[in-house]
Amino acid sequence: MSKLFQIDYQTPIGVLEIVGTDEAVNSILFGEQDVVVHPLTEETPMALKECYVQMDEYFKGERREFSFPSISIGTEFQKSVWHALTTIPYGETGSYKDIALSIGNEKANRAVGSANGKNKLSIVVPCHRIIGSDGKLTGYAGGLWRKEWLLAHERGITRLPI
């Protein structure tokens, strides 16, 4: 098993914990801490450094797509859902039903919701872009207030009260 490394990135809505190996990032999740505990260092693998830079560009409104090496670990169904999530354009939203239809399994709304909740590559695999079919915000592991902020950020409204 490859050695895991972690760095933290301070966003306007909390600390993102970026975890990966020498080869790829496998987790980007909001942490519970309020401050950076694992800073970027010279020993940080290039994949994590690239992720850090690209997250910084995203939060500055300068990046809409990501190109650093990443890997998603999950079932084939989960991977199909995660791939479908990446087709939701920046600044737009979709529903579980939209994703279920896009993967050719229109009755899989609940399973899509479950797979969405297991996504470990927040923002990059944009699970925050999934809303209810009624247009209301639905669950988000990082908290609904973060989901609301991310959607507003992508729509160009970056000054929301936090």
Backbone as a printed PyTorch tensor [residue, N CA C, xyz], in Angstrom:
tensor([[[  0.8430,  -1.1920,   0.0000],
         [  0.0000,   0.0000,   0.0000],
         [  0.8820,   1.2470,   0.0000]],

        [[  0.5100,   2.1990,  -0.8310],
         [  1.2630,   3.4540,  -0.9160],
         [  1.0640,   4.2970,   0.3310]],

        [[  2.0860,   5.0450,   0.6800],
         [  2.0140,   5.9360,   1.8290],
         [  1.0400,   7.0670,   1.5350]],

        [[  0.2040,   7.4110,   2.5210],
         [ -0.7390,   8.5130,   2.3750],
         [ -0.1580,   9.7910,   2.9560]],

        [[ -0.4210,  10.8870,   2.2820],
         [ -0.0020,  12.2130,   2.7140],
         [ -1.2480,  13.0790,   2.8600]],

        [[ -1.1800,  14.0820,   3.7280],
         [ -2.2920,  15.0110,   3.8720],
         [ -1.7750,  16.4310,   3.9170]],

        [[ -2.5000,  17.3110,   3.2310],
         [ -2.2880,  18.7470,   3.3810],
         [ -3.6560,  19.3790,   3.5870]],

        [[ -3.6650,  20.5290,   4.1990],
         [ -4.9040,  21.2570,   4.4320],
         [ -4.8870,  22.5370,   3.6160]],

        [[ -6.0550,  22.8930,   3.0980],
         [ -6.2120,  24.1470,   2.3650],
         [ -7.3190,  24.9580,   3.0290]],

        [[ -7.0030,  26.1870,   3.4200],
         [ -7.9730,  27.0690,   4.0860],
         [ -8.8490,  27.7380,   3.0390]],

        [[-10.1370,  27.4220,   3.0500],
         [-11.0840,  28.0440,   2.1350],
         [-11.8870,  29.0980,   2.9070]],

        [[-12.6800,  29.8920,   2.2160],
         [-13.5420,  30.8360,   2.9260],
         [-14.6230,  30.1360,   3.7650]],

        [[-14.8230,  28.8360,   3.5480],
         [-15.8770,  28.1040,   4.2600],
         [-15.3420,  26.9260,   5.0690]],

        [[-14.0650,  26.9900,   5.4150],
         [-13.4830,  25.9490,   6.2500],
         [-12.2700,  25.3080,   5.6190]],

        [[-11.6790,  24.4050,   6.3590],
         [-10.4440,  23.7410,   5.9200],
         [-10.7820,  22.4980,   5.1030]],

        [[-10.1960,  22.4190,   3.9100],
         [-10.2840,  21.2140,   3.0890],
         [ -9.0900,  20.3330,   3.4150]],

        [[ -9.3540,  19.0710,   3.7190],
         [ -8.2850,  18.1030,   3.9520],
         [ -8.0660,  17.3480,   2.6510]],

        [[ -6.8770,  17.4800,   2.0880],
         [ -6.5140,  16.8420,   0.8250],
         [ -5.5920,  15.6750,   1.1430]],

        [[ -6.0160,  14.4620,   0.7660],
         [ -5.2660,  13.2490,   1.0830],
         [ -4.9510,  12.5070,  -0.2150]],

        [[ -3.7420,  11.9570,  -0.2760],
         [ -3.3670,  11.1740,  -1.4480],
         [ -2.0040,  10.5420,  -1.2910]],

        [[ -1.5440,   9.9610,  -2.3900],
         [ -0.2520,   9.2850,  -2.4350],
         [  0.7040,  10.1010,  -3.2980]],

        [[  1.8750,   9.5230,  -3.5670],
         [  2.8090,  10.1660,  -4.4900],
         [  2.1910,  10.3310,  -5.8770]],

        [[  1.2440,   9.4290,  -6.2200],
         [  0.7090,   9.3930,  -7.5750],
         [ -0.5800,  10.1920,  -7.7690]],

        [[ -1.4740,  10.2230,  -6.7680],
         [ -2.7910,  10.8050,  -6.9910],
         [ -3.4790,  11.2120,  -5.6960]],

        [[ -4.4290,  12.1290,  -5.8270],
         [ -5.2840,  12.5550,  -4.7220],
         [ -6.4640,  11.5890,  -4.6530]],

        [[ -6.8100,  11.1230,  -3.4530],
         [ -7.9770,  10.2390,  -3.3420],
         [ -9.0410,  10.7550,  -2.3870]],

        [[ -8.8290,  11.9190,  -1.7860],
         [ -9.8470,  12.4680,  -0.8950],
         [ -9.6600,  13.9740,  -0.7470]],

        [[-10.7810,  14.6930,  -0.8950],
         [-10.8270,  16.1380,  -0.6470],
         [-12.1160,  16.3680,   0.1210]],

        [[-11.9990,  16.5400,   1.4270],
         [-13.1870,  16.6750,   2.2690],
         [-13.0100,  17.8210,   3.2570]],

        [[-14.1170,  18.4680,   3.6140],
         [-14.0470,  19.5030,   4.6370],
         [-13.7920,  18.8520,   5.9830]],

        [[-12.8400,  19.3940,   6.7190],
         [-12.4970,  18.8740,   8.0340],
         [-13.2670,  19.5850,   9.1230]],

        [[-13.0540,  19.1240,  10.3310],
         [-13.7290,  19.7090,  11.4990],
         [-12.9170,  20.8630,  12.1020]],

        [[-11.6210,  20.9090,  11.8180],
         [-10.7730,  21.9260,  12.4340],
         [-10.9740,  23.2820,  11.7650]],

        [[-10.6420,  24.3340,  12.4940],
         [-10.7890,  25.7030,  12.0060],
         [ -9.4930,  26.2650,  11.4240]],

        [[ -8.3950,  25.5680,  11.6660],
         [ -7.0890,  26.0550,  11.2020],
         [ -6.3550,  24.9420,  10.4540]],

        [[ -5.4040,  25.3660,   9.6320],
         [ -4.5800,  24.4110,   8.8890],
         [ -3.6620,  23.6900,   9.8620]],

        [[ -3.7470,  22.3610,   9.8740],
         [ -2.9070,  21.5410,  10.7430],
         [ -1.7640,  20.9280,   9.9270]],

        [[ -2.0480,  20.5910,   8.6670],
         [ -1.0590,  19.9630,   7.7800],
         [ -0.7520,  20.9000,   6.6240]],

        [[  0.2420,  21.7930,   6.7910],
         [  0.5470,  22.7590,   5.7300],
         [  1.2930,  22.1170,   4.5580]],

        [[  1.2920,  22.8230,   3.4620],
         [  2.0650,  22.4440,   2.2890],
         [  3.5550,  22.5320,   2.6470]],

        [[  4.3340,  21.5030,   2.3060],
         [  5.7750,  21.5100,   2.5760],
         [  6.5320,  21.0530,   1.3290]],

        [[  7.8340,  21.1050,   1.4000],
         [  8.6540,  20.6230,   0.2760],
         [  8.4580,  19.1330,   0.0480]],

        [[  8.1100,  18.3800,   1.1040],
         [  7.9300,  16.9350,   0.9970],
         [  6.5500,  16.5430,   0.4390]],

        [[  5.6610,  17.5140,   0.3000],
         [  4.3210,  17.2220,  -0.2210],
         [  4.4320,  16.6970,  -1.6480]],

        [[  3.7980,  15.5440,  -1.9440],
         [  3.8460,  15.0050,  -3.3010],
         [  3.2430,  15.9710,  -4.3260]],

        [[  3.7490,  15.9030,  -5.5570],
         [  3.3300,  16.8160,  -6.6150],
         [  1.8170,  16.7740,  -6.8600]],

        [[  1.1990,  15.5910,  -6.8030],
         [ -0.2450,  15.4970,  -7.0460],
         [ -1.0200,  16.3470,  -6.0380]],

        [[ -0.6000,  16.3190,  -4.7740],
         [ -1.2750,  17.1040,  -3.7480],
         [ -0.9860,  18.5900,  -3.9170]],

        [[  0.2410,  18.9290,  -4.3290],
         [  0.5790,  20.3330,  -4.5890],
         [ -0.2740,  20.8820,  -5.7260]],

        [[ -0.4380,  20.0850,  -6.7810],
         [ -1.2570,  20.5190,  -7.9230],
         [ -2.7060,  20.7110,  -7.4870]],

        [[ -3.2140,  19.8020,  -6.6640],
         [ -4.5740,  19.9160,  -6.1490],
         [ -4.7170,  21.1970,  -5.3380]],

        [[ -3.7560,  21.4690,  -4.4800],
         [ -3.7740,  22.6670,  -3.6390],
         [ -3.8660,  23.9310,  -4.4970]],

        [[ -3.0150,  24.0060,  -5.5100],
         [ -3.0010,  25.1740,  -6.4080],
         [ -4.3410,  25.3070,  -7.1360]],

        [[ -4.8670,  24.1780,  -7.6170],
         [ -6.1230,  24.2230,  -8.3570],
         [ -7.3040,  24.5620,  -7.4420]],

        [[ -7.2920,  24.1110,  -6.1970],
         [ -8.3330,  24.5020,  -5.2420],
         [ -8.2570,  26.0070,  -4.9840]],

        [[ -7.0510,  26.5190,  -4.8460],
         [ -6.8620,  27.9520,  -4.6390],
         [ -7.4420,  28.7340,  -5.8200]],

        [[ -7.1640,  28.2770,  -7.0290],
         [ -7.7020,  28.9370,  -8.2250],
         [ -9.2280,  28.8520,  -8.2550]],

        [[ -9.7900,  27.6980,  -7.8780],
         [-11.2430,  27.5380,  -7.8350],
         [-11.8700,  28.5480,  -6.8830]],

        [[-11.3310,  28.6370,  -5.6660],
         [-11.9180,  29.5270,  -4.6820],
         [-11.6970,  31.0010,  -5.0180]],

        [[-10.7230,  31.3070,  -5.8600],
         [-10.5190,  32.6810,  -6.3410],
         [-11.3920,  32.9730,  -7.5620]],

        [[-12.1400,  31.9670,  -8.0290],
         [-12.9960,  32.1460,  -9.2020],
         [-12.2510,  32.0640, -10.5190]],

        [[-11.0470,  31.4900, -10.4940],
         [-10.2000,  31.4200, -11.6940],
         [-10.2000,  30.0430, -12.3510]],

        [[-10.8500,  29.0480, -11.7650],
         [-10.8110,  27.6820, -12.3080],
         [-12.1950,  27.0600, -12.2310]],

        [[-12.5690,  26.3640, -13.3190],
         [-13.8600,  25.6840, -13.3810],
         [-13.7140,  24.1780, -13.5650]],

        [[-12.5460,  23.7240, -14.0090],
         [-12.2940,  22.2910, -14.2080],
         [-10.9570,  21.9530, -13.5760]],

        [[-10.7810,  20.6660, -13.2510],
         [ -9.5850,  20.2350, -12.5370],
         [ -8.8090,  19.2220, -13.3650]],

        [[ -7.4770,  19.2840, -13.2390],
         [ -6.6360,  18.3980, -14.0550],
         [ -5.5660,  17.6600, -13.2590]],

        [[ -5.5280,  17.8240, -11.9490],
         [ -4.5260,  17.0980, -11.1630],
         [ -4.9030,  15.6130, -11.1290]],

        [[ -3.9160,  14.7250, -10.9200],
         [ -4.2150,  13.2930, -10.8810],
         [ -5.0250,  12.9210,  -9.6330]],

        [[ -6.1250,  12.2090,  -9.8680],
         [ -6.9670,  11.7680,  -8.7500],
         [ -7.4660,  10.3630,  -9.0350]],

        [[ -7.8900,   9.7020,  -7.9760],
         [ -8.4440,   8.3550,  -8.1080],
         [ -9.6480,   8.2330,  -7.1860]],

        [[-10.7070,   7.6380,  -7.7320],
         [-11.9080,   7.3820,  -6.9370],
         [-11.9770,   5.9050,  -6.6290]],

        [[-12.1480,   5.5820,  -5.3710],
         [-12.2320,   4.1880,  -4.9590],
         [-13.6840,   3.8870,  -4.5990]],

        [[-14.2880,   2.9780,  -5.3650],
         [-15.6830,   2.6310,  -5.1330],
         [-16.1230,   1.5370,  -6.0800]],

        [[-17.4130,   1.2090,  -6.0080],
         [-17.9660,   0.1840,  -6.8990],
         [-18.1120,   0.7600,  -8.3030]],

        [[-18.3640,  -0.1000,  -9.2680],
         [-18.5720,   0.3730, -10.6370],
         [-19.7760,   1.3070, -10.7020]],

        [[-20.8510,   0.9750,  -9.9610],
         [-22.0260,   1.8440,  -9.9350],
         [-21.6680,   3.2210,  -9.3760]],

        [[-20.9620,   3.2430,  -8.2300],
         [-20.5680,   4.5180,  -7.6360],
         [-19.7250,   5.3300,  -8.6080]],

        [[-18.7760,   4.6760,  -9.2620],
         [-17.9180,   5.3870, -10.2160],
         [-18.7290,   5.9510, -11.3740]],

        [[-19.7670,   5.2130, -11.8120],
         [-20.6020,   5.7310, -12.9060],
         [-21.3690,   6.9720, -12.4480]],

        [[-21.8370,   6.9650, -11.2030],
         [-22.5280,   8.1360, -10.6570],
         [-21.5530,   9.3010, -10.5460]],

        [[-20.3760,   9.0520, -10.0040],
         [-19.3860,  10.1230,  -9.8320],
         [-18.9880,  10.7100, -11.1740]],

        [[-18.8320,   9.8670, -12.1740],
         [-18.5060,  10.3750, -13.5120],
         [-19.6500,  11.2500, -14.0250]],

        [[-20.8850,  10.7990, -13.8370],
         [-22.0430,  11.5750, -14.2850],
         [-22.1060,  12.9350, -13.5840]],

        [[-21.7230,  12.9830, -12.3080],
         [-21.7120,  14.2550, -11.5830],
         [-20.7890,  15.2640, -12.2580]],

        [[-19.6800,  14.7770, -12.8270],
         [-18.7200,  15.6890, -13.4580],
         [-19.2580,  16.2890, -14.7490]],

        [[-20.3870,  15.7740, -15.2410],
         [-20.9720,  16.3390, -16.4710],
         [-21.9260,  17.4930, -16.1710]],

        [[-22.2390,  17.7300, -14.9010],
         [-23.0810,  18.8850, -14.5490],
         [-22.1990,  20.1290, -14.6810]],

        [[-22.5620,  21.0440, -15.5750],
         [-21.7030,  22.2110, -15.8040],
         [-21.5350,  23.0950, -14.5750]],

        [[-20.3950,  23.7310, -14.5060],
         [-20.0670,  24.7120, -13.4670],
         [-21.2000,  25.7330, -13.3900]],

        [[-21.6580,  26.0000, -12.1680],
         [-22.6930,  26.9950, -11.9650],
         [-24.1040,  26.5060, -12.2000]],

        [[-24.2650,  25.2410, -12.5750],
         [-25.5930,  24.6780, -12.8070],
         [-25.8530,  23.5680, -11.7940]],

        [[-27.0760,  23.0640, -11.7820],
         [-27.4420,  22.0110, -10.8410],
         [-28.1740,  20.8900, -11.5610]],

        [[-28.2810,  19.7700, -10.8940],
         [-29.0260,  18.6190, -11.3810],
         [-29.6560,  17.9080, -10.1950]],

        [[-30.4210,  16.8660, -10.5010],
         [-31.0880,  16.1110,  -9.4380],
         [-30.6220,  14.6590,  -9.4740]],

        [[-30.9750,  13.9080,  -8.4160],
         [-30.6810,  12.4740,  -8.4100],
         [-31.3130,  11.8170,  -9.6300]],

        [[-32.5220,  12.2410,  -9.9630],
         [-33.2180,  11.6750, -11.1170],
         [-32.4410,  11.9370, -12.4070]],

        [[-31.9050,  13.1540, -12.5620],
         [-31.1080,  13.4780, -13.7540],
         [-29.9150,  12.5290, -13.8700]],

        [[-29.2490,  12.2870, -12.7480],
         [-28.0750,  11.4060, -12.7560],
         [-28.5040,   9.9750, -13.0590]],

        [[-29.5840,   9.5170, -12.4290],
         [-30.0820,   8.1600, -12.6810],
         [-30.3870,   7.9780, -14.1680]],

        [[-31.0280,   8.9500, -14.7840],
         [-31.3290,   8.8750, -16.2170],
         [-30.0470,   8.8690, -17.0490]],

        [[-29.0810,   9.6890, -16.6510],
         [-27.8440,   9.7910, -17.4420],
         [-27.0060,   8.5160, -17.4010]],

        [[-27.1860,   7.7030, -16.3340],
         [-26.4360,   6.4420, -16.2730],
         [-27.2910,   5.2670, -16.7560]],

        [[-28.4850,   5.5830, -17.2930],
         [-29.3350,   4.5470, -17.8700],
         [-30.0630,   3.6820, -16.8660]],

        [[-30.3230,   4.2370, -15.6760],
         [-31.0010,   3.4750, -14.6320],
         [-32.0050,   4.3960, -13.9380]],

        [[-33.1090,   4.6910, -14.6300],
         [-34.0380,   5.7280, -14.1760],
         [-34.6720,   5.4800, -12.8170]],

        [[-34.6480,   4.2490, -12.3270],
         [-35.2560,   3.9410, -11.0290],
         [-34.2320,   3.9690,  -9.8750]],

        [[-33.0290,   4.4030, -10.1490],
         [-31.9460,   4.3220,  -9.1680],
         [-31.7470,   5.5980,  -8.3560]],

        [[-32.7900,   6.4120,  -8.2130],
         [-32.6290,   7.6800,  -7.4890],
         [-31.9920,   7.5130,  -6.1100]],

        [[-32.4970,   6.5620,  -5.3270],
         [-31.9660,   6.3700,  -3.9660],
         [-30.5200,   5.8830,  -4.0040]],

        [[-30.2370,   4.9500,  -4.9050],
         [-28.8640,   4.4420,  -5.0270],
         [-27.9210,   5.5530,  -5.4890]],

        [[-28.4100,   6.4160,  -6.3730],
         [-27.6120,   7.5700,  -6.8140],
         [-27.3380,   8.4670,  -5.6110]],

        [[-28.3490,   8.6940,  -4.7770],
         [-28.1630,   9.5050,  -3.5830],
         [-27.1280,   8.9140,  -2.6400]],

        [[-27.1820,   7.6070,  -2.4890],
         [-26.2120,   6.9160,  -1.6370],
         [-24.7990,   7.0510,  -2.1930]],

        [[-24.6460,   6.8320,  -3.4950],
         [-23.3200,   6.9600,  -4.1340],
         [-22.8210,   8.3960,  -4.0310]],

        [[-23.7110,   9.3480,  -4.2190],
         [-23.3590,  10.7590,  -4.1170],
         [-22.7810,  11.0570,  -2.7350]],

        [[-23.3850,  10.4710,  -1.7010],
         [-22.9330,  10.6830,  -0.3330],
         [-21.5870,  10.0360,  -0.0160]],

        [[-21.1530,   9.1130,  -0.8580],
         [-19.8650,   8.4290,  -0.6340],
         [-18.7270,   9.0480,  -1.4480]],

        [[-19.0290,  10.0950,  -2.1940],
         [-18.0100,  10.7900,  -2.9790],
         [-16.9640,  11.4090,  -2.0470]],

        [[-15.7050,  11.0890,  -2.2740],
         [-14.6270,  11.6300,  -1.4300],
         [-13.8440,  12.7440,  -2.1200]],

        [[-14.2330,  13.0950,  -3.3460],
         [-13.5250,  14.1560,  -4.0570],
         [-14.4250,  15.3880,  -4.1820]],

        [[-14.7430,  15.9840,  -3.0220],
         [-15.5940,  17.1710,  -2.9980],
         [-15.0810,  18.2250,  -3.9710]],

        [[-16.0150,  18.9640,  -4.5240],
         [-15.7960,  20.0620,  -5.4530],
         [-15.3540,  19.5490,  -6.8170]],

        [[-14.3470,  18.6750,  -6.8640],
         [-13.8590,  18.1230,  -8.1280],
         [-14.9220,  17.2370,  -8.7670]],

        [[-15.4940,  16.3390,  -7.9760],
         [-16.6820,  15.5760,  -8.3680],
         [-17.8160,  16.3270,  -7.6730]],

        [[-18.4920,  17.2010,  -8.4150],
         [-19.3270,  18.2480,  -7.8040],
         [-20.6700,  17.7830,  -7.2500]],

        [[-20.6220,  17.0030,  -6.1880],
         [-21.8550,  16.5430,  -5.5510],
         [-22.6550,  17.7090,  -4.9790]],

        [[-21.9990,  18.8510,  -4.7560],
         [-22.7170,  20.0260,  -4.2600],
         [-23.7060,  20.5710,  -5.2950]],

        [[-23.5720,  20.1570,  -6.5520],
         [-24.4720,  20.6360,  -7.6110],
         [-25.7730,  19.8440,  -7.6860]],

        [[-25.9360,  18.8430,  -6.8210],
         [-27.1740,  18.0520,  -6.8040],
         [-28.1660,  18.7010,  -5.8450]],

        [[-29.3380,  19.0050,  -6.3790],
         [-30.4130,  19.5600,  -5.5600],
         [-31.6490,  18.6760,  -5.7330]],

        [[-32.6500,  18.8960,  -4.9110],
         [-33.8750,  18.1210,  -5.0230],
         [-34.6050,  18.4340,  -6.3240]],

        [[-35.4250,  17.5070,  -6.7880],
         [-36.1740,  17.7400,  -8.0250],
         [-37.1530,  18.8980,  -7.8680]],

        [[-37.4290,  19.2840,  -6.6120],
         [-38.2920,  20.4340,  -6.3530],
         [-37.5000,  21.7450,  -6.3050]],

        [[-36.1750,  21.6630,  -6.5650],
         [-35.3300,  22.8490,  -6.5750],
         [-34.7370,  23.2210,  -5.2290]],

        [[-35.0650,  22.4660,  -4.1880],
         [-34.5400,  22.7640,  -2.8510],
         [-33.2030,  22.0680,  -2.6320]],

        [[-32.4130,  22.6390,  -1.7350],
         [-31.1310,  22.0220,  -1.3980],
         [-31.3710,  20.7150,  -0.6640]],

        [[-30.5600,  19.7140,  -0.9910],
         [-30.6250,  18.4220,  -0.3120],
         [-29.3200,  18.2250,   0.4360]],

        [[-29.2170,  17.1460,   1.1840],
         [-28.0600,  16.8820,   2.0290],
         [-26.7090,  17.0700,   1.3590]],

        [[-25.7420,  17.4570,   2.1600],
         [-24.3580,  17.6260,   1.7080],
         [-23.4780,  17.3350,   2.9140]],

        [[-22.5250,  16.4170,   2.7330],
         [-21.6810,  15.9930,   3.8560],
         [-20.9590,  17.1640,   4.5170]],

        [[-20.6200,  18.1890,   3.7440],
         [-19.9320,  19.3470,   4.2960],
         [-20.8510,  20.3450,   4.9740]],

        [[-22.1580,  20.0900,   4.9220],
         [-23.1390,  20.9960,   5.5140],
         [-23.8590,  21.7880,   4.4320]],

        [[-25.1730,  21.9590,   4.6060],
         [-25.9630,  22.6790,   3.5980],
         [-25.4890,  24.1170,   3.4050]],

        [[-24.9980,  24.7520,   4.4680],
         [-24.5290,  26.1250,   4.3400],
         [-23.3250,  26.2060,   3.4010]],

        [[-22.4670,  25.1600,   3.4070],
         [-21.3350,  25.1380,   2.4780],
         [-21.8240,  24.8960,   1.0510]],

        [[-22.7820,  24.0000,   0.9140],
         [-23.3520,  23.7230,  -0.4050],
         [-23.9290,  25.0090,  -0.9960]],

        [[-24.6780,  25.7400,  -0.1810],
         [-25.2650,  27.0020,  -0.6350],
         [-24.1750,  27.9820,  -1.0620]],

        [[-23.1070,  28.0620,  -0.2820],
         [-21.9940,  28.9670,  -0.6040],
         [-21.3350,  28.5570,  -1.9200]],

        [[-21.0620,  27.2500,  -2.0970],
         [-20.4000,  26.7670,  -3.3150],
         [-21.2490,  27.0580,  -4.5550]],

        [[-22.5470,  26.8250,  -4.4640],
         [-23.4290,  27.1110,  -5.6000],
         [-23.4450,  28.6040,  -5.9150]],

        [[-23.5250,  29.4320,  -4.8790],
         [-23.5040,  30.8840,  -5.0850],
         [-22.1610,  31.3160,  -5.6720]],

        [[-21.0790,  30.7490,  -5.1770],
         [-19.7330,  31.0540,  -5.6870],
         [-19.6550,  30.7550,  -7.1790]],

        [[-20.1620,  29.6000,  -7.5730],
         [-20.0990,  29.2170,  -8.9800],
         [-21.0210,  30.0780,  -9.8450]],

        [[-22.0210,  30.6380,  -9.2570],
         [-22.9310,  31.5190, -10.0050],
         [-22.4370,  32.9620,  -9.9880]],

        [[-21.2790,  33.1810,  -9.3660],
         [-20.6880,  34.5000,  -9.3680],
         [-21.0860,  35.3910,  -8.2110]],

        [[-21.7540,  34.8240,  -7.2250],
         [-22.1680,  35.5900,  -6.0480],
         [-21.2480,  35.1720,  -4.9160]],

        [[-20.1250,  35.8120,  -4.7900],
         [-19.1160,  35.3340,  -3.8450],
         [-19.1960,  35.9940,  -2.4690]],

        [[-20.0710,  36.9400,  -2.2780],
         [-20.1210,  37.6230,  -0.9900],
         [-21.3870,  37.2840,  -0.2120]],

        [[-21.5050,  36.0350,   0.1790],
         [-22.6380,  35.6250,   1.0130],
         [-22.2330,  35.6900,   2.4720]],

        [[-23.1500,  36.0770,   3.3370],
         [-22.8130,  36.0140,   4.7700],
         [-22.6220,  34.5650,   5.1860]],

        [[-21.5950,  34.3410,   5.9860],
         [-21.2970,  32.9720,   6.4110],
         [-21.6620,  32.8000,   7.8650]]])
